[in-house]
Amino acid sequence: VILLTRSGKILDTDFGEKSEKPRLDFVEHVSSILRDKFKVEIKKGSPADAATYSQPHLSPGTLRLDSGDEIQYDLYMPTYGQGANTDMLKSKHEGFLEGGRIKS
């Protein structure tokens, strides 16, 4: 499993260098669990063709990164730190979203 992040780090805005109160020990702890226990490779990059890769790809393929690197995958599942992709809700549920997020 490869976790692709724009910064090459996880929890960057919640607990890392970009947060108001960084907890770098916590970030390293979670990173080490992902790497060592779950064998997740944390890689820096973004898809070069973001529009094509904003949706899951359920068959094997090759993902070209903005850096020019390529990653072979069996299954591609995009994830977003800002929240779920809710575009499909806009036309059916007016007033359901607020700033691209589900209203609470």
N, C-alpha and C positions, 0 to 999 in steps of 0.2 A: 504494500500500500504506500502510495506517495501522497503526502499532503503538500499541495502547492500553495504558497502564500506570496503575496506581493513583496513582503519585507524579508522573507526567509525565516521569520520568527513566528511564534504563536503567542496569543494573549497580549499582543503588543499594546493595544489601546486600553485594555482592561487593567492589566497588571504590569506591563512592560515599560519600556523607555518612553512611550507616548502618553502614559497615564499620568494623572495628577499626583498619585501616590504610588510610585513604582514598588513592586515587590518582586525583584529579580530572582530571589531565592525560590519563590513559588513558581515563576515561569520556568526556571531550570528544572525544578522538581517534576512538573507536568511534562516538559519536553523529554526528560530522561525516561519517564514512564512510557511515553509514546514510542521513543526510540528503542528502549531496551526490552520492555515487556511485550509491547504490541508490534514491534519491528516496523514502525512507520518511519519512512524517510521524509524529513521535512526539507522541502526544496523551494528556493526563491524563484519566482517567475509568475507570469500571467500568460494566458493564451494569446497568440498573435492575432487570431481571428475571434475576438471576444463575442461577436454576435452569434457565430456558429456554435460556440462552446458555452453559451448561456443556458443551454438545455442538456439533459443527460444524453449520452451516447451508449446504447446498450449492446453494441457489438464492437469487436476489437478494432483498433485504429492507431493512428499516430497523431499526437498533439504537438504542434510547433509552438514554441514559446516566443515571447517578444524578444528574447535574447538570441534567438536563432537555434537554440537547443531543441531537440526533439525527445519526446517521451512516448514509448510504446505502451498502450493500455489494452486491457481486456474489457473494462467497464470504466466510463468516465462519468463522474457525478459532481456537478458544480455545487459549491457551498459558498455562503456569503456571511461575513461577519456582521453585516448591517441588518440582517434579518432574512427571512424567506423571500423567494421570488413570488410576488403576489400579483404580477401583471395580469394573469388570467382572471382575476377577480374584478378588475376595474369595470368591465362592461356589464357584468351581471349584478353587481352589488354596489350601486352608487351610495356614497356616504359610509361605506364599510372601511375605506382606507383613509389614513391621515398621513400625509407626507410620505406615501409609499409603504407605510406600515399599517398593520391591522390596529384599529382603534381599540383601546382597552376600556 
